Amino acid sequence: MVQSGQITFYTHMYSPYCHRVHIALEEVQADYKAVTINVMEWPQWYNTKVNPITRKIPAITYGGPAAPPEDPSPEAVKLTESMVIVEFLADLFPGKLRPSDPVQLAYARLFVALFDTKVHEAFKGFFFMGTPASDLLDQLEGIQARLPETGFAVGEFSIADVAAAPFLARIMLLLENDIGKYPVGEGKKAFEELQKPKFARLMKYIADIKARSSFRASYDHAQVLFIWQNNPAIQRA
Ligand SMILES: N[C@@H](CCC(=O)N[C@@H](CS)C(=O)NCC(=O)O)C(=O)O
């Protein structure tokens, strides 16, 4: 299959889940229109007309006749859940994002699952609840242990890296700037820990991700920093 209809991508720069879809759209070089959702004044039309299932971003509409983003055609396919959309894009653009070898594909999906469970839990714990950094660092060490000596998570760039990149970028950004509910200084301390030789492979992986054109096209460091600095959910009391 190839893209045969319009793609409207509902997103916001702060969201790591939206960022996954953005990276995938850039990787496959889809023809798409991005629509930023005002997360401070969540639009009712989004919940009723685009994503009544989870009412979360990201979402896409695919196909159907031309229509304004806030009133998509009933004929357009509506999809939500970041990795469902990423896998859909991998189907629309065969040969990209998925390794052809079934074992490597299974490993890629396992990597995604680790991010959606353990890394995400540790991310929420440290930045949103102020739990000790050790759990986050342990999870990052576990991720590092799964990486091959060189290249991306399963060699070629794949769905695994699409899933991981937004979280790794935000983890580094938040730590370096000491943003989060943990005690002052704990973020910078964890950031320094990650600069030690022990984490060299993970840091190289993150550098490779950030150098990728799909990442550069989908990430504005200053803007994401500003948004997270002002995110009320992770401000210290
Ligand atoms: N499992 C979902 C998570 C999506 C998600 O949590 N989106 C957040 C933004 S990062 C959201 O829309 N939050 C708004 C809300 O919960 O009202 C995915 O993979 O897409």
The ligand as an SDF file (V2000), in Angstrom:
LIG
                    3D

 20 19  0  0  0  0  0  0  0  0999 V2000
   -0.9720    5.7970   24.9250 N   0  0  0  0  0  0  0  0  0  0  0  0
   -1.1910    7.0630   24.2610 C   0  0  0  0  0  0  0  0  0  0  0  0
   -0.8270    8.1660   25.2220 C   0  0  0  0  0  0  0  0  0  0  0  0
   -1.2350    9.5320   24.6730 C   0  0  0  0  0  0  0  0  0  0  0  0
   -1.1880   10.6140   25.7500 C   0  0  0  0  0  0  0  0  0  0  0  0
   -1.0620   10.3280   26.9650 O   0  0  0  0  0  0  0  0  0  0  0  0
   -1.3550   11.8640   25.3090 N   0  0  0  0  0  0  0  0  0  0  0  0
   -1.3500   12.9760   26.2310 C   0  0  0  0  0  0  0  0  0  0  0  0
   -0.3230   13.9990   25.7550 C   0  0  0  0  0  0  0  0  0  0  0  0
    1.3230   13.3740   25.9750 S   0  0  0  0  0  0  0  0  0  0  0  0
   -2.7050   13.6450   26.2090 C   0  0  0  0  0  0  0  0  0  0  0  0
   -3.3520   13.7580   25.1950 O   0  0  0  0  0  0  0  0  0  0  0  0
   -3.1380   14.1280   27.3700 N   0  0  0  0  0  0  0  0  0  0  0  0
   -4.3510   14.8910   27.4630 C   0  0  0  0  0  0  0  0  0  0  0  0
   -5.3090   14.3340   28.4510 C   0  0  0  0  0  0  0  0  0  0  0  0
   -5.0290   13.2700   29.0260 O   0  0  0  0  0  0  0  0  0  0  0  0
   -6.3500   14.9550   28.6430 O   0  0  0  0  0  0  0  0  0  0  0  0
   -0.3750    7.1100   22.9640 C   0  0  0  0  0  0  0  0  0  0  0  0
    0.5690    6.3080   22.8290 O   0  0  0  0  0  0  0  0  0  0  0  0
   -0.7210    7.8960   22.0620 O   0  0  0  0  0  0  0  0  0  0  0  0
  1  2  1  0
  2  3  1  0
  2 18  1  0
  3  4  1  0
  4  5  1  0
  5  6  2  0
  5  7  1  0
  7  8  1  0
  8  9  1  0
  8 11  1  0
  9 10  1  0
 11 12  2  0
 11 13  1  0
 13 14  1  0
 14 15  1  0
 15 16  2  0
 15 17  1  0
 18 19  2  0
 18 20  1  0
M  END
$$$$
